[in-house]
C-alpha cells in the first residue's frame, strides 16, 4: 500500500502562487519555510502595484499566518 504524504494548506497556497505566475518572467515566488512567508518579487513597479491590490498581504490557515 502506498503511503500518502499530506502537505499543509500554506504549501498548497504557495504552489498555487507559483502556478499563477509560472509563465511571467517578471514575477518570482520564493517561500521561506522558517518564517512561513511567501515572497513575491516583481521586476516592474506598475505590475507590483497592481498585484498588491489583487493579492492579500496576509493569509491565515488556522494558527499560521502567511
N, C-alpha and C positions, 0 to 999 in steps of 0.2 A: 504494500500500500504506500502510495506517495505521501510524503509529509508536506503539509501546507505551511507556508510562512506568511503571516499577515503583516502588512505594513500599517503603521499608524496613519490616521487620516491626513496629517500635515504632509506626509511623504507623497500621498496621492495628490494633494493640492500642488505641491512642488512640481510633480510630473505634469500636471495639467498646465501649469505656467510654462514649463519647458516646451510642451507641445504647442501651446498657443503661439509662442514666438520662435518656433523651430526654424522657419524659413526667413526670418528677419535678421539680417546680419548686423543691424544697429541695436539690437536688444540682446542682452546676455543675462541669463538666470543662474545665480550661484546660491547654493544652500549651505548655510553654516550650521552643522549638526550640533555643535556645542551650545550655541546661543538660540537655536530654533528660529533662525532668521533667514528669510529668502531675500536676497539682494537682486534687484533689477538694475542693471547698468544700461543706460540708454545713451547712444552717441550724439543724438541731436536734441537740443533743448526744447524745441517745439513739440516733438514727439513725447519727450519726458513729461511735459506739462499736460498733454492730452491723456497720457496713461495715468497720471496722478489723479485725474478726475474720474477715471473709469475703474481703477483697481483700488480696493480699500487698503488703507495703510496698515491695519491690523485685522487678523482673522483669528477667532478663538475656537479651539477644539477642546472642549472640556476644561481642564485646568492649564492648558498650553495655549499661549497667545503668540502668534507669529507676527 
